[in-house]
Amino acid sequence: MDRIQDVLASSTGQAGSTGMARAAQMLARPDALMGGGAAAGAAPASFANVLVDAIQGVQRAQSEASAVQKAYQQGDPEVGLETTMIAMNKASLSFQMLAQARNRVIAAYNEVMNMQV
């Protein structure tokens, strides 16, 4: 049980630094994209930068899950089944979140294109 708690604690500690976490924060506060939520003196984050960070975060999560899965299959004593499952689920959820963000952007684009001028 302690090992599971350690894995969960380490995975949540790393989640704050991923691009997906940043994208989730930006999608929750759209005014931050325009610089309204930025700290004084900090450059406002552009949507392109947020999107690139999100895609890179998904890619990192997927490559980490793949590496952990390989290590588990090769019998590495440092990697347990719970670590492997958490990494795989984290990669899956980050990909699903990116797909939902893409769907919302496409829906917003279609709505703007259908507006009458």
VENNORDA-V480843 format. One record per pair of residues at least 12 apart in sequence whose ideal C-beta (glycine too) atoms are under 10 Angstrom apart, sorted by the first residue. I is the first residue (numbers start at 1). J is the second residue. D is the distance in whole Angstrom. If there is no record, write none. Layout:
I & J & D
I & J & D
This chain:
3 & 80 & 7
3 & 82 & 7
3 & 83 & 9
4 & 80 & 9
4 & 82 & 5
4 & 83 & 9
4 & 86 & 9
6 & 82 & 10
6 & 83 & 9
7 & 80 & 8
7 & 82 & 6
7 & 83 & 5
7 & 84 & 10
7 & 85 & 9
7 & 86 & 6
7 & 87 & 9
8 & 82 & 9
8 & 86 & 7
10 & 83 & 9
10 & 86 & 9
11 & 83 & 9
11 & 86 & 5
11 & 87 & 8
11 & 89 & 10
11 & 90 & 6
12 & 90 & 10
14 & 60 & 10
14 & 61 & 10
14 & 64 & 9
14 & 90 & 9
15 & 57 & 9
15 & 61 & 9
15 & 90 & 8
15 & 94 & 9
17 & 57 & 9
17 & 60 & 10
18 & 53 & 8
18 & 54 & 9
18 & 56 & 9
18 & 57 & 4
18 & 58 & 8
18 & 60 & 7
18 & 61 & 7
18 & 90 & 9
18 & 94 & 7
19 & 49 & 10
19 & 50 & 8
19 & 51 & 9
19 & 52 & 8
19 & 53 & 3
19 & 54 & 4
19 & 55 & 7
19 & 56 & 5
19 & 57 & 3
19 & 58 & 7
19 & 59 & 9
19 & 60 & 8
19 & 61 & 9
19 & 94 & 9
19 & 98 & 9
20 & 53 & 8
20 & 54 & 6
20 & 55 & 9
20 & 56 & 9
20 & 57 & 4
20 & 58 & 6
20 & 60 & 9
20 & 61 & 7
20 & 90 & 9
20 & 93 & 8
20 & 94 & 4
20 & 95 & 9
20 & 97 & 6
20 & 98 & 7
20 & 101 & 9
21 & 53 & 9
21 & 54 & 9
21 & 57 & 7
21 & 94 & 9
21 & 97 & 10
22 & 45 & 8
22 & 49 & 9
22 & 50 & 7
22 & 53 & 5
22 & 54 & 7
22 & 57 & 8
23 & 47 & 10
23 & 50 & 5
23 & 51 & 7
23 & 52 & 10
23 & 53 & 7
23 & 54 & 4
23 & 55 & 9
23 & 57 & 7
23 & 58 & 9
23 & 94 & 9
23 & 97 & 8
23 & 98 & 8
23 & 101 & 6
24 & 54 & 9
24 & 94 & 10
24 & 97 & 7
24 & 101 & 9
25 & 37 & 9
25 & 45 & 10
25 & 50 & 9
26 & 45 & 7
26 & 47 & 8
26 & 49 & 10
26 & 50 & 5
26 & 51 & 10
26 & 53 & 9
26 & 54 & 9
26 & 101 & 10
27 & 50 & 8
27 & 54 & 9
27 & 97 & 9
27 & 100 & 9
27 & 101 & 6
27 & 104 & 8
27 & 105 & 10
30 & 47 & 10
32 & 44 & 8
32 & 45 & 7
32 & 50 & 9
33 & 45 & 7
33 & 46 & 8
33 & 47 & 6
33 & 49 & 10
33 & 50 & 7
34 & 46 & 10
34 & 47 & 10
47 & 105 & 9
50 & 101 & 9
51 & 98 & 9
51 & 101 & 8
51 & 102 & 9
51 & 105 & 8
54 & 94 & 8
54 & 97 & 8
54 & 98 & 6
54 & 101 & 7
54 & 102 & 10
55 & 98 & 7
55 & 102 & 10
57 & 94 & 6
57 & 97 & 10
57 & 98 & 8
58 & 91 & 7
58 & 93 & 10
58 & 94 & 5
58 & 95 & 5
58 & 96 & 10
58 & 97 & 8
58 & 98 & 5
58 & 99 & 9
59 & 91 & 9
59 & 94 & 9
59 & 95 & 10
59 & 98 & 10
60 & 91 & 9
60 & 94 & 9
61 & 87 & 8
61 & 88 & 10
61 & 89 & 10
61 & 90 & 5
61 & 91 & 4
61 & 92 & 9
61 & 93 & 9
61 & 94 & 5
61 & 95 & 8
61 & 98 & 10
62 & 87 & 9
62 & 88 & 9
62 & 90 & 9
62 & 91 & 5
62 & 92 & 9
62 & 94 & 8
62 & 95 & 7
63 & 91 & 9
64 & 87 & 6
64 & 88 & 10
64 & 90 & 8
64 & 91 & 7
65 & 84 & 8
65 & 85 & 10
65 & 86 & 9
65 & 87 & 4
65 & 88 & 5
65 & 89 & 9
65 & 90 & 7
65 & 91 & 4
65 & 92 & 8
65 & 94 & 10
66 & 87 & 9
66 & 88 & 9
66 & 91 & 8
67 & 79 & 9
67 & 87 & 8
68 & 80 & 10
68 & 83 & 6
68 & 84 & 5
68 & 85 & 9
68 & 86 & 9
68 & 87 & 4
68 & 88 & 8
68 & 90 & 10
68 & 91 & 10
69 & 83 & 10
69 & 84 & 6
69 & 85 & 10
69 & 87 & 7
69 & 88 & 7
69 & 91 & 10
70 & 84 & 10
71 & 83 & 9
71 & 84 & 8
71 & 87 & 10
72 & 84 & 4
72 & 85 & 9
72 & 87 & 9
